[in-house]
Amino acid sequence: MKRTLKDWILATRPWSFPASSISIVAMGAYFYYRAALAGNGWHAYEWILVVLAFLMMVAFQAGGNLFSDYYDHQRKVDLPGSLNGVRHIQSGLFTPVQIKRYGIALLSAAIALGLIILFIVAYRANQPATTCTACALIGLAGVALAFCYPWLKYHAWGDLDILLCYALLPSMGLYLLLRHTATASPLLVCLPFGLLTVAILHANNTRDIQNDHRAGIRTMPQLMGRRTSQYLYVAEVAAAYVLVIVWVVTRLVPPAALITFLTLPMAVRNIRTMLKAGTDFEHDIATLDKDSAQLQLVFGLLYTLAFVLTTLFV
């Protein structure tokens, strides 16, 4: 079939990119905030690192999406009529092999960007060699998790994979690049939006319990059962807001982070959708993954804005 540039772009599911890239945006703003508190300015190379890290995460997720789509097709997880909206293979627009090669190409591009980042860090004066080593190990872990995601997803480890790939590892990696020291603060700071990122996948897998059972794969919601999965979704969303309060009280993040509570109506709407799902369960929460992605995006942007606004008044 004839394909356009738009088809190639849409095959990567670009609407999902904020799930991973928000960790770079938020952590860059957090570093900017911490640097301002310490009376330090930003250097040009630090801006370059943030931009390159952002592009790397976009390529990383795009490649991971395609790689996952290929294996979902091979395992017959995605069939015509499934509710996940992935149609580029089933429609015949792309062959499975083309999707796999496309995914590998984008993951290779992400690796190349990572090597460029390490090159910049390695050749900067007075840069600790341990920083490059630690960041390289984090990058290798991310690549390994991306390639292993289909297997991990089919064995109920997909939620942990997503939390590591799209929140914990990129946040720690970028913080190491910019601060040259390891600390728990980036891991803690990224948890609120990281949990909302996991909630996107959890909503998707909860909706697909019956479909995944048919395909012979095991996800966390399938093992837990529908009712427990509904409660876990509520806990993931609620915990994001509780953590913001705790981080503000402990002064890990500025009080301005409370502006994330502007998204509370969206969170309440999503929670009600999950809890009120009835006999037609799959269709009742058919779009909850997309609604959860919208919540994660707005929450993450407001979280980022809190650091930026606070920095302006330091």
C-alpha positions in Angstrom: 0.0 0.0 0.0 1.1 3.6 -0.7 2.3 5.3 2.5 2.8 9.0 3.2 5.0 10.7 5.7 2.0 11.1 8.0 1.5 7.3 8.0 5.1 6.8 9.1 4.7 9.3 11.9 1.3 8.0 13.1 2.7 4.5 13.2 4.9 5.6 16.1 1.9 6.7 18.1 3.2 10.3 18.7 0.3 11.1 21.1 2.0 8.8 23.6 5.4 10.7 23.6 4.6 12.9 26.6 4.5 9.7 28.7 8.3 9.5 28.5 9.5 13.0 27.5 7.8 14.7 30.4 10.5 13.2 32.7 13.2 15.1 30.8 11.2 18.3 30.8 10.3 18.2 34.5 13.8 17.1 35.6 15.4 19.8 33.5 13.2 22.4 35.2 14.0 20.8 38.6 17.7 21.2 37.9 17.2 24.8 36.8 15.3 25.4 40.1 18.1 23.7 42.2 20.8 25.6 40.4 19.0 28.9 41.0 18.7 28.1 44.8 22.5 27.5 44.9 23.1 30.7 43.0 24.5 28.9 39.9 23.7 29.8 36.3 23.2 27.4 33.4 25.9 26.8 30.8 25.2 26.4 27.1 26.2 22.8 27.1 23.6 22.0 29.8 20.8 23.3 27.5 22.1 21.2 24.7 22.1 18.1 26.9 18.5 18.6 27.9 17.4 19.1 24.2 19.3 16.0 23.1 18.0 14.0 26.0 14.4 15.0 25.0 15.0 14.0 21.4 16.5 10.7 22.6 13.5 9.9 24.8 11.1 10.6 21.9 13.1 8.3 19.6 13.4 5.8 22.4 9.6 5.6 23.0 8.7 5.7 19.3 11.0 2.7 18.7 9.7 0.9 21.7 6.1 1.4 20.6 6.8 -0.1 17.2 8.8 -3.0 18.7 5.9 -3.7 21.0 3.4 -3.5 18.1 5.4 -6.1 16.2 5.4 -8.6 19.0 1.8 -8.0 19.9 0.9 -8.8 16.3 3.1 -12.0 16.3 1.5 -13.1 19.6 -2.0 -12.3 18.2 -2.6 -9.8 21.0 -3.8 -7.2 18.6 -6.6 -8.5 16.3 -9.1 -6.6 14.1 -11.7 -5.0 16.3 -9.5 -4.7 19.4 -9.9 -1.5 21.4 -6.3 -0.4 21.5 -6.5 1.5 18.2 -3.4 -0.1 16.7 -4.3 -0.7 13.1 -1.2 0.0 10.9 -0.3 -3.7 10.7 -3.8 -5.2 10.6 -4.9 -2.8 7.8 -2.0 -3.9 5.6 -0.5 -0.4 5.6 2.8 -1.8 7.0 4.0 -5.4 7.1 5.1 -6.8 10.4 8.8 -6.9 9.3 8.6 -3.2 8.3 7.3 -2.2 11.7 10.1 -4.2 13.4 12.8 -2.7 11.3 11.3 0.8 11.7 11.4 0.2 15.5 15.0 -1.0 15.5 16.0 2.0 13.4 14.4 4.5 15.9 15.9 2.6 18.9 19.3 2.8 17.1 18.8 6.6 16.6 18.1 6.9 20.3 21.3 5.0 21.1 23.2 7.3 18.7 21.8 10.4 20.5 22.8 8.8 23.8 26.4 8.4 22.5 26.5 12.0 21.4 25.4 13.0 24.9 28.2 10.9 26.5 30.7 12.4 24.1 29.7 16.0 25.2 29.9 15.0 28.8 33.2 13.1 28.4 35.0 16.0 26.7 33.9 18.7 29.0 36.6 20.0 31.3 36.6 18.8 34.9 33.9 16.3 34.3 34.1 13.2 36.5 34.7 10.0 34.6 32.3 8.2 36.9 29.4 10.4 35.5 29.9 9.0 32.0 30.1 5.5 33.3 27.0 5.8 35.4 25.0 7.4 32.6 26.2 4.8 30.1 25.0 2.0 32.5 21.6 3.8 32.9 21.3 4.1 29.1 22.2 0.4 28.6 19.6 -0.5 31.2 17.0 1.5 29.3 17.8 -0.1 26.0 17.7 -3.6 27.5 14.3 -2.8 29.1 13.0 -1.5 25.8 14.0 -4.7 23.9 12.7 -6.9 26.7 9.4 -4.9 27.2 7.2 -7.3 25.1 8.4 -10.3 27.1 8.1 -8.4 30.4 4.6 -7.2 29.4 3.5 -10.8 28.7 4.7 -11.9 32.1 3.1 -9.1 34.3 6.3 -7.0 34.6 5.2 -4.3 32.1 4.2 -1.8 34.8 7.7 -1.9 36.4 9.3 -1.6 33.0 7.4 1.5 32.2 8.1 3.1 35.6 11.8 2.5 35.1 12.1 3.4 31.4 9.8 6.5 31.4 10.4 8.0 34.9 13.1 6.6 37.2 16.0 6.0 34.7 15.7 9.1 32.5 15.2 11.3 35.6 18.3 9.9 37.3 20.3 9.9 34.1 19.6 13.6 33.3 20.3 14.6 36.9 23.6 12.9 36.8 24.5 14.6 33.5 23.7 18.0 35.0 24.7 17.7 38.6 27.5 15.0 38.3 26.4 13.4 41.5 24.0 10.6 42.5 21.2 11.3 44.9 17.7 10.0 45.6 16.0 13.4 45.0 15.4 12.9 41.2 13.9 9.5 41.9 11.5 11.0 44.5 10.7 14.1 42.4 9.7 12.0 39.4 7.5 9.6 41.2 4.2 11.7 41.1 4.1 11.9 37.3 5.8 8.4 37.1 2.8 6.8 38.8 0.5 8.6 36.4 2.5 7.2 33.6 2.1 3.7 35.0 -1.6 4.4 35.4 -1.9 4.8 31.6 -0.6 1.3 31.0 -2.6 -0.1 33.9 -5.9 1.4 32.4 -5.0 -0.1 29.1 -4.3 -3.6 30.5 -7.3 -3.5 32.8 -9.5 -2.8 29.7 -7.8 -5.7 27.8 -8.1 -8.4 30.5 -10.3 -10.6 28.4 -8.3 -10.0 25.2 -5.0 -10.7 26.9 -6.4 -13.9 28.4 -7.4 -15.0 24.9 -3.9 -14.3 23.7 -2.4 -16.3 26.5 -0.4 -13.5 28.0 -0.3 -12.4 31.7 -0.5 -8.8 32.8 -0.8 -7.4 36.2 -4.6 -6.7 36.0 -5.2 -10.2 34.6 -3.4 -11.7 37.6 -5.1 -9.4 40.1 -8.6 -9.5 38.8 -10.8 -6.7 37.6 -12.0 -5.3 41.0 -8.5 -5.2 42.5 -7.1 -3.7 39.3 -9.7 -0.9 39.6 -8.6 -0.1 43.1 -4.9 -0.2 42.1 -5.6 2.4 39.4 -7.3 4.6 42.0 -4.3 4.2 44.3 -1.8 5.1 41.5 -3.7 8.3 40.6 -4.3 9.3 44.2 -0.7 8.6 45.3 0.5 11.2 42.8 -1.3 14.0 44.6 -0.4 12.7 48.0 3.3 12.6 47.1 3.2 16.2 45.9 1.9 17.3 49.3 4.5 15.2 51.1 7.3 16.6 48.9 6.1 20.2 49.5 6.0 19.7 53.3 9.5 18.1 53.3 10.7 21.0 51.0 11.8 18.6 48.3 9.8 20.6 45.8 8.5 24.2 46.1 5.0 25.1 47.3 4.2 26.1 43.7 4.0 22.4 42.9 0.5 22.4 44.5 -0.7 23.9 41.2 -0.8 20.3 40.0 -4.0 20.1 42.0 -5.7 22.0 39.2 -5.8 18.7 37.4 -7.8 17.1 40.3 -11.1 17.3 38.4 -9.5 15.3 35.6 -8.2 12.7 38.1 -11.6 12.4 39.7 -13.3 12.0 36.4 -10.9 9.1 35.5 -11.3 7.5 38.8 -15.1 7.6 38.5 -14.9 6.1 35.0 -12.8 3.2 36.3 -15.0 2.5 39.4 -18.3 2.9 37.7 -17.5 0.5 34.8 -20.3 -2.0 34.7 -21.2 -5.2 32.8 -19.9 -3.7 29.5 -16.6 -3.2 31.2 -14.3 -3.0 28.2 -16.3 -0.4 26.4 -17.0 1.6 29.6 -13.3 2.2 30.0 -12.4 2.0 26.3 -10.8 5.5 26.3 -9.5 5.6 29.9 -5.9 5.0 28.8 -6.1 8.1 26.5 -7.8 10.1 29.3 -5.1 9.0 31.7 -2.5 10.1 29.2 -4.1 13.6 29.1 -4.0 13.8 32.9 -0.3 12.8 33.0 0.6 15.4 30.4 -1.2 18.3 32.1 0.0 17.2 35.5 3.6 17.0 34.3 3.5 20.4 32.6 2.1 22.1 35.7 4.7 20.3 37.8 7.4 21.6 35.4 5.9 25.1 35.5 6.1 25.1 39.3 9.9 24.8 39.2 10.1 27.5 36.5 7.9 30.0 38.2 9.7 29.5 41.6 13.0 29.9 39.9 12.0 33.3 38.5 11.4 34.6 42.0 14.4 33.0 43.8 
